[in-house]
Amino acid sequence: MNTIPACIWITGGGSGVGAALARRLAQSGEQVVISSRRAEDLSEVAAGQAGIQAFPMDIADSSAVRNGVQRIERDIAPISLAVLTSALGSPAPLSTFERDRLRSQTDAGVGGALNCLGALMPVLRHRGHGHVAILPPAGKGQSGPLANLVRSLSHDLAGSGVTIQVIYPDLVQGAADEQSDDRAADAILRDLRSDRVTVGEGGGFWTFLKGLLPNS
């Protein structure tokens, strides 16, 4: 039995689904580390729930991510699970939809996920166990480059003890409230137990967005 303390690292943990997921995991007894650029948001989430530690980080900065992962591993605990949420919240109503802003957020979220993968994969592979789950910022769908990369990595990681998956959360358009975030967090916890590489893609609001955001 592995008795070495470990932690769960959640990016985008200062608000929305990331914060709700952090609370759920901490309530179940897990040690949770949450990151985002806004230190004040992280502190508020951590102050409201024992078992959560704030660790400010800009995942768009690859050097900051590498240093941050090293510091979490050294000063807090080895990362057993990383959930890269890109500060997901429930989608805004179509009346407030801005294509360019959404594309910018999507590109930033995908780049941040790649930075996190670059920092995490060598650590987890060296240790021989770990789990990474990515929640794409705008659900670009199974044909998206990030999902393709994850599928390729999943094949490469076979037998290594490290698993990776993409989870498309079932968020409700316009329902940006704590209850909807909590429901999404509960669904993500169920999806984390799945052995599928891609979970939840192909329906709901994210499929609608896939049609609006072509790969090119």
N, C-alpha and C positions, 0 to 999 in steps of 0.2 A: 504493500500500500504506500502511495506517495504521500508523505507527511510534510513536504516542503511547502511553506506558505506561498500562495500565488495570488495574482490580482487579475482583474478584468479591466481592460483599458477601453474607454468609450470616447471617440472623438465627436465633436458636436454635442457634448454632454451638458452644455450650459442652458439649454432650452429645448422645448418641443419633445419629440420622441426620444432623443438621446437622454434628456434629463429624466423622463418617465422610466426609461429602461434602466438607468442607473439606480433610481429609487427602488424599482422592483427587485433588482439583483441584490442590493444592499439589505433590503428587508428579508431576503432569504438567507442572509449570513455571508454573502460574498464581500470580499474587499474590492472596492471599485475605485478606479482612477478616471477622472473626467477631464477632457481637454477641449479648449476652444480658444479663440483670440481674446474674448472678453472675460477678464479675470473676475470682474464683479458678478457676472452671471454665474460663473462656476462657484464662487464663494457662497452665493445665495443657495444654490442647490445643495452644496456640501453641508452648509449650516442647518439645513432642514432635515437631514437624514444621516444618522450615524452609519459609519462604514464607507462613506464616500470622501475621497480626497481630491481636492482641486489641483490641477497641474496645467496652468496656462501654456498654450502652444499654438503657433500658427502653422497648420499643416501644409500651407502653400509654400513654406520655406523648407526645402529639403534638408538643409544643414540643421535647422532647429528641430526637425523631426528626428534625425539621426541622434542628435545629442539628447533629445528628450527621452527617446526610447532607452538609451544607455542609462540615463539618470533614473528612470522608473525602475529598470531592472536592478540597478545598483543600490538605490536608496529606499525603495519601497518593497517591491517583490517581483519575481519573474512574472512575465505576462503569459497567462494561460489561454486567454481569449481576448481578441481585439475586435471591437465592433465599430466600424467606420461609418458613422451616420450622417456626416456632413450637415449637422444641425437641422435635420429634417423636422418639418412641422406639417400640419395638414395643409393641402394646397389652397391657395386663395381662390375666391370666386372668379369666374371668367370675366366679370366686369372690371376686375383689376389686373387682368392678365397683360403682361408686357413681355413680348417674345425675346427682345434683345437682352433684357435684364435676366430672364430665365436662362437663356443660353450662356450668359456670362457666369451665372451661379453654377450651372452644370459643368462648364469647363473647369472652373476653380475646384469644384468638388471632385471631379475625376482626377485632376492633377494632384490634389491632396491625397486621394486614395493611393495613387501610384507612389507618392513620396513615402507614405506609411508602409506600403508593401516593401519598398526598397529597404527600409530600415528594419522591418520585422522579419522578413523571410530568412536572412542569414542567421539571426538569433534563434528562431524557432527550429530551423533545420539542424543547427548545431546541437540544440538541446534534445531533439528527437521527438518533440510533441508540441502541440499547440493548435489553435483554431482561430481563423480569421474570417469574419463575416463583413461583407461590404453592402451597404444600403445606398444604391446610386441616388444622387441628388435630384434627378428628374426622370428616372425610369426610362432610359433610352431603349430598353428592350434587349432581347436575347441576341440581336444582331449587332449590338453596340460593341465598340472595341474593348471596353473594360470587361464586359461579360466574356468576350472571346479570350481575353488574357487570362481571366480566372479559370476558364475551362482548360486552357493550355497548362496553367500552373497546377491545376488539380491532377492532371495526368502525370506531370513531372514529379509531383509530391507523393504519388502512390507508393505506399509501403514505408514512407518516411516518418509516419506518426503525426504529420502536420496536415490539417484539413483546411480548405478554403471554400467559400461559397458566396454567391450573390443572393441577397434577399430583397425582393420588391415589396415593401410594406403596403398593406391595404389601408390607405389614408382616404378620408372622406372629404370631398371638395367643399371648401367653405367652413368646415367644422373645426376651426382652430381653437380648441379648448382643451383643458386638462383631461377631461374624460375621454375624448377621442385619442389623445396621445397615449393615455393609459391602455386603451383597447389595442392600439397599434403595438405598444410595448409587449402586451401579453401575447399577441400573435407572433411577434418576433421571437419571443422566448420559445414558443412551440416550434417555429421554423428552425431555430438553432439546433434542435434535436433531430432534424431531418438529415438523411444521408445524401440528399440531392445537392448538386453543385449550384443549380439555379432554382430558387424557390419563389413562387408567387408571381412570376412574370406572365403576362399575357391577358390581364384583365383590368377592369376598373380604370381609374383616372390616369394611371401610368401608360396604359395602352393608347389613350387619347393623346397624351403628350408625345408618345413615340411618333405619331403621325405628323405632329407639328414640328418635330426636331429631327430632320433627316441627318444621316451620318455625315454627309459632306457639308 
